[in-house]
Amino acid sequence: MDVQIEDLISTVRSVDSDSLLAPQTMKKILEAVMQAVEEREEHRDRVRAEQHVSGGVSEELLGDR
């Protein structure tokens, strides 16, 4: 069966690319990114602490007196 369309009316809306994400979605993305950055910084701090060579507990407690 063939269908023939004589007239077609359509509405096309232009959307700004900045408005594609709902504020709630943007908030979830931001929270995930901030959590990842925080975990990365904590890992970096642990690695630095493990690589740190000191003169012992007394040096760490007394510092540069």
C-alpha positions as CSV (number, residue, x, y, z in Angstrom):
1,M,0.0,0.0,0.0
2,D,1.5,3.3,-1.0
3,V,0.9,6.4,1.1
4,Q,1.3,9.9,-0.4
5,I,1.6,13.0,1.7
6,E,0.6,16.1,0.0
7,D,1.4,18.7,2.7
8,L,3.6,18.4,5.7
9,I,3.9,21.0,8.4
10,S,6.6,20.7,11.1
11,T,7.9,22.8,13.9
12,V,11.7,22.8,14.5
13,R,13.0,24.4,17.6
14,S,16.5,25.6,18.0
15,V,18.1,24.7,21.4
16,D,21.0,26.5,23.0
17,S,23.7,23.9,23.7
18,D,24.1,25.4,27.2
19,S,20.6,24.6,28.2
20,L,20.7,20.8,27.3
21,L,21.5,19.8,30.9
22,A,19.0,20.2,33.7
23,P,20.3,21.9,36.8
24,Q,19.9,18.7,38.8
25,T,22.0,16.8,36.2
26,M,24.7,19.4,36.2
27,K,24.8,19.3,40.0
28,K,25.3,15.5,39.9
29,I,28.1,15.8,37.4
30,L,29.8,18.5,39.4
31,E,29.5,16.5,42.6
32,A,31.0,13.4,40.9
33,V,33.9,15.5,39.5
34,M,34.6,17.2,42.9
35,Q,34.6,13.7,44.6
36,A,37.1,12.4,42.0
37,V,39.3,15.5,42.5
38,E,39.2,15.1,46.3
39,E,40.1,11.3,46.1
40,R,42.9,12.1,43.7
41,E,44.4,14.8,46.1
42,E,44.0,12.4,49.1
43,H,45.8,9.7,47.1
44,R,48.6,12.1,46.1
45,D,49.0,13.1,49.8
46,R,49.3,9.4,50.8
47,V,51.9,8.7,48.2
48,R,53.9,11.8,49.3
49,A,53.7,10.6,52.9
50,E,54.9,7.1,52.0
51,Q,57.8,8.5,50.0
52,H,58.9,11.0,52.7
53,V,62.2,10.2,54.4
54,S,62.6,11.7,57.8
55,G,65.3,11.7,60.4
56,G,63.0,9.9,62.8
57,V,60.2,10.6,65.2
58,S,62.2,13.1,67.3
59,E,63.0,15.2,64.2
60,E,59.3,15.2,63.2
61,L,58.2,16.2,66.8
62,L,60.9,18.8,67.4
63,G,61.1,20.2,63.9
64,D,63.9,22.7,63.1
65,R,64.7,24.0,66.7
